[in-house]
Amino acid sequence: MMKHLPVLLLISLSICTFGQDVKLTLASDVWPPFTNTPDKKAVAVDLVTEALRRTGIGVKNEIADFAVALDGIKQGVYQGSAAVWKTAERENYLHFSNPYLQNNLVLVGLKGANVSARKLSELIDKRVAVVGSYAYGPELEEAKRVTFVKGENDQENLEKLFAGQVDYILVDDLLIQYVVNYQQKEAARFLAIGNTPLFTRSLHFGIRKDVANADQIIQQFNMEITKMIADGTYNRILELNWIQADVDGDGQLELVLAGDQAGLQAPTNSYHVYFENQPTASTPSDRYYINGQIYKDWESIPTEYKVANLRNENLDKVTFLKFSLN
């Protein structure tokens, strides 16, 4: 029952889908948990692949060093990327989707480190590892008294932290949440993790402007992502029980449940889906969206949904970062 979806979705029926023979070759680097090799968790690739599949477009994902991938996109070797930040320079040759994920960059240090900074400029005379090929934006430029050390990826930067070459690393909060969930012992033993994002970047699907029907592909992609949020697919791919999103287009956030296991108590945290012109909130919403129905508060949710959320993952087999002091 999808009666609460925005009217925008209804017009998707009037837009033709593409034939199954249409296939895009997209490029990205190893950036867990967003992009990765085929045998590893890659939520951005999975979200984009599923949304495009629903429009009749197949996807081939190529993994390369980010600089190589970006150059290949510029040269037309690849037709776009499943996960890319928007910049003015990239807008010269790429059409960007609406944001479908957000990157909250948080500070991570070794156990016992002070990670209370609320902005980069507070880290005076500190060495902070960043991924050299990422377009972080003006926040790095404005932090004049901070030394930024460039690494190839988050894993290399973590190794720099362990080796004492840097004081902190700048890491995406979703990656850290997965590390905390799936590598609990290592995270608790080795890491101090900041609670406040130092800055936020929106994540997009980007496609070359010279690809046939590029505008239409982007339009349909945006619509499918919205539907995936409402039908629970988005949650399932991220393996998150609750997300915050405005599913009915009324300007208010709802807590959207994946499946029908809401838990025994009202959720105290959730992942906020980032979209342009959507409301923001520092605390979870009081409104809940479950199986196509909106409930005004936790007490209004039928008891049949108030059961423990069961997780089937074998946590010992899921690794996002390798912890080693050698």
C-alpha positions in Angstrom: 0.0 0.0 0.0 1.8 3.1 -1.3 -0.8 5.8 -0.8 1.6 7.9 1.2 4.2 8.3 -1.5 4.7 11.8 -3.0 2.7 12.6 -6.1 6.0 12.8 -7.9 6.1 9.0 -8.0 2.9 8.7 -9.9 4.3 10.4 -13.0 6.9 7.7 -13.2 4.3 5.5 -14.9 4.2 7.9 -17.8 7.9 7.7 -18.4 9.0 4.7 -20.5 11.6 2.4 -19.2 14.7 1.4 -21.2 15.2 -2.0 -22.7 17.0 -4.7 -20.9 19.8 -4.5 -23.4 20.9 -1.1 -22.1 23.9 -1.4 -19.9 26.1 1.2 -18.2 29.7 0.7 -17.3 30.4 2.6 -14.1 33.7 3.1 -12.3 34.6 3.6 -8.7 37.4 2.8 -6.3 37.5 0.6 -3.2 35.7 2.8 -0.6 34.0 0.5 1.9 31.2 0.3 2.7 30.1 2.4 -0.3 32.0 0.8 -3.1 34.2 -2.3 -3.2 35.2 -5.4 -5.0 32.3 -7.7 -6.0 32.9 -10.0 -3.0 32.6 -7.2 -0.5 29.9 -5.1 0.9 29.2 -2.0 -1.3 26.0 -0.3 -0.4 26.3 2.6 -2.9 26.9 0.2 -5.8 24.0 -2.0 -4.6 21.6 0.9 -4.3 22.5 2.3 -7.7 22.4 -1.1 -9.4 19.0 -2.0 -7.9 17.5 1.4 -8.8 18.7 1.2 -12.4 17.6 -2.4 -12.7 14.1 -1.3 -11.9 14.2 1.0 -14.9 15.5 -1.7 -17.2 19.2 -0.7 -17.2 21.9 -3.2 -16.4 25.1 -2.1 -14.7 28.7 -3.3 -15.0 30.8 -1.9 -12.1 34.6 -1.5 -12.6 36.9 -1.0 -9.7 40.0 1.1 -10.1 42.1 3.7 -8.3 39.8 6.7 -7.9 42.0 9.0 -10.0 42.2 6.4 -12.7 38.4 5.9 -12.5 37.7 9.6 -12.7 40.1 10.1 -15.7 38.4 7.1 -17.4 35.0 8.8 -17.0 36.3 12.0 -18.4 37.8 10.2 -21.4 34.6 8.2 -22.0 36.1 4.8 -21.1 33.4 4.6 -18.4 29.9 6.1 -18.6 29.8 7.3 -15.0 30.1 6.4 -11.4 27.8 4.9 -8.8 29.2 7.0 -6.0 30.7 10.5 -6.6 30.7 13.9 -4.9 29.4 16.8 -6.9 31.9 19.5 -7.8 31.7 22.4 -10.3 34.5 20.8 -12.4 32.7 17.5 -12.6 29.4 19.1 -13.6 31.1 20.1 -16.9 30.8 16.5 -18.0 28.5 14.7 -15.6 24.8 14.7 -14.9 24.2 14.1 -11.2 21.3 12.4 -9.5 19.7 13.8 -6.4 21.7 12.8 -3.3 20.9 9.3 -2.3 23.3 8.9 0.6 25.2 11.4 2.7 28.8 11.3 3.9 29.2 12.6 7.4 33.0 12.9 8.0 33.9 12.2 11.6 37.2 12.3 13.5 38.8 9.1 14.6 41.9 8.7 16.7 43.6 6.0 18.8 41.9 4.9 22.0 42.1 7.8 24.6 42.5 10.5 22.0 40.4 13.7 22.3 37.9 13.5 19.4 35.6 16.3 20.7 36.4 18.8 17.9 33.4 20.2 16.1 35.2 21.6 13.2 38.6 20.9 11.5 40.0 24.4 12.3 40.0 23.4 16.0 42.7 20.8 15.4 45.6 23.2 15.6 49.0 21.7 14.9 47.5 18.3 14.4 48.2 15.8 11.6 45.0 14.5 10.0 45.0 11.7 7.4 42.6 12.2 4.4 42.1 10.3 1.2 44.2 12.2 -1.4 41.8 11.8 -4.4 38.6 12.9 -2.6 37.1 16.3 -3.2 36.6 17.3 0.4 36.0 21.0 -0.4 36.6 24.3 1.4 36.7 22.9 5.0 40.3 21.6 4.4 41.4 24.8 2.8 40.0 26.9 5.7 41.8 24.8 8.4 45.1 26.7 8.0 46.9 25.3 11.0 46.1 21.7 10.4 48.5 19.4 8.5 46.6 17.1 6.2 48.4 13.9 5.2 47.1 12.2 2.0 46.7 8.5 1.8 45.4 6.2 -0.9 42.4 5.0 1.1 40.9 4.6 4.6 42.9 1.4 5.2 46.2 3.1 4.5 45.2 6.0 6.7 44.3 3.7 9.6 47.8 2.2 9.2 49.3 5.6 9.4 47.4 6.2 12.6 48.7 3.0 14.1 52.2 3.9 13.0 52.0 7.3 14.7 52.4 9.2 11.4 49.2 11.1 12.0 47.1 12.1 15.0 43.7 11.5 13.5 42.0 10.2 10.4 38.9 11.6 8.8 36.4 8.8 8.1 32.8 8.5 6.9 30.4 7.9 9.8 28.6 5.1 8.0 31.8 3.2 7.6 32.5 3.7 11.3 29.0 2.5 12.3 29.6 -0.7 10.3 33.0 -1.1 12.0 31.4 -0.6 15.4 28.6 -3.1 14.6 30.7 -5.8 12.9 34.1 -5.4 14.4 33.1 -4.5 17.9 36.2 -5.8 19.7 38.7 -4.1 17.5 36.9 -0.8 17.5 36.5 -0.8 21.3 40.1 -1.7 21.8 41.8 0.6 19.4 39.7 3.6 18.4 38.3 6.8 19.8 35.4 8.0 17.6 34.0 11.5 17.4 30.2 12.0 17.7 29.9 15.2 15.7 30.4 15.3 11.9 33.0 17.9 11.0 31.3 18.4 7.7 28.9 16.6 5.4 29.0 15.7 1.7 26.1 14.4 -0.4 26.7 11.3 -2.5 25.4 11.0 -6.1 25.1 8.7 -9.0 26.8 10.5 -11.9 26.5 9.8 -15.7 28.3 11.4 -18.6 26.2 14.0 -20.4 26.8 12.4 -23.8 25.2 9.1 -22.8 21.9 8.6 -24.7 18.9 9.6 -22.6 21.1 10.7 -19.7 18.6 13.2 -18.3 15.8 10.6 -18.4 18.0 8.0 -16.8 18.8 10.4 -13.9 15.1 11.3 -13.5 14.0 7.7 -13.3 16.8 6.8 -11.0 15.7 9.6 -8.5 12.1 8.2 -8.6 13.2 4.6 -8.0 15.4 5.6 -5.0 12.4 7.3 -3.4 10.3 4.2 -4.0 13.0 2.0 -2.6 13.0 4.0 0.6 9.3 3.6 1.1 9.2 -0.2 0.3 12.0 -1.1 2.6 14.6 -2.0 -0.1 16.9 0.9 0.9 17.0 -0.2 4.5 17.7 -3.8 3.5 20.6 -2.9 1.3 22.1 -0.8 4.0 21.2 -3.4 6.6 19.8 -0.7 8.8 16.5 -1.3 10.7 15.5 2.4 10.8 16.1 5.3 8.5 14.7 8.9 8.5 13.1 10.2 5.4 10.2 12.3 4.2 8.3 9.5 2.4 5.0 11.3 1.9 6.4 14.6 0.8 4.7 16.7 3.5 7.9 18.3 4.8 8.1 16.1 7.9 10.5 13.2 8.5 9.3 9.7 9.2 11.2 6.8 10.7 11.0 4.1 8.0 11.2 0.5 9.1 12.8 -2.3 7.1 10.4 -5.3 7.3 8.1 -5.7 10.2 10.4 -6.1 13.3 10.3 -2.7 14.9 12.0 -3.7 18.2 10.8 -3.8 21.7 11.4 0.0 22.3 11.2 3.1 20.3 14.5 3.6 18.3 16.9 6.2 19.7 19.1 6.6 16.6 18.6 6.1 12.9 20.3 7.0 9.6 19.0 10.2 8.0 18.6 9.9 4.3 19.9 13.0 2.6 17.9 14.6 -0.1 17.7 18.1 -1.5 15.0 20.3 0.0 14.3 17.7 2.7 13.8 18.6 6.4 16.7 17.9 8.8 16.5 16.9 12.5 18.9 16.4 15.3 16.7 13.8 16.9 14.7 11.0 15.5 11.2 11.7 14.3 8.1 10.8 16.3 6.3 9.6 13.2 6.8 6.0 11.9 6.3 4.4 8.5 5.7 0.7 8.5 4.4 -1.4 5.6 2.9 1.5 3.8 1.2 3.1 6.9 2.2 6.1 8.9 1.8 6.1 12.7 1.9 9.3 14.6 3.9 8.0 17.5 5.3 4.8 19.0 2.2 4.0 21.0 0.1 4.0 17.8 2.2 1.2 16.3 0.3 -2.2 16.4 1.8 -4.7 18.9 2.4 -7.2 16.1 5.3 -5.1 14.9 6.9 -4.6 18.4 9.1 -7.6 18.3 12.9 -7.9 18.5 14.8 -7.3 15.3 16.7 -10.5 14.4 20.0 -10.2 12.6 21.3 -13.1 10.6 24.8 -11.9 9.8 27.8 -13.8 11.0 29.6 -10.9 12.5 32.9 -12.8 12.6 33.0 -12.9 8.8 32.4 -9.2 8.1 35.5 -7.0 7.9 35.6 -3.4 6.8 39.0 -2.3 8.1 42.0 -4.5 9.0 43.3 -3.7 12.5 47.0 -4.3 13.0 49.8 -2.6 15.0 52.5 -4.2 12.9 
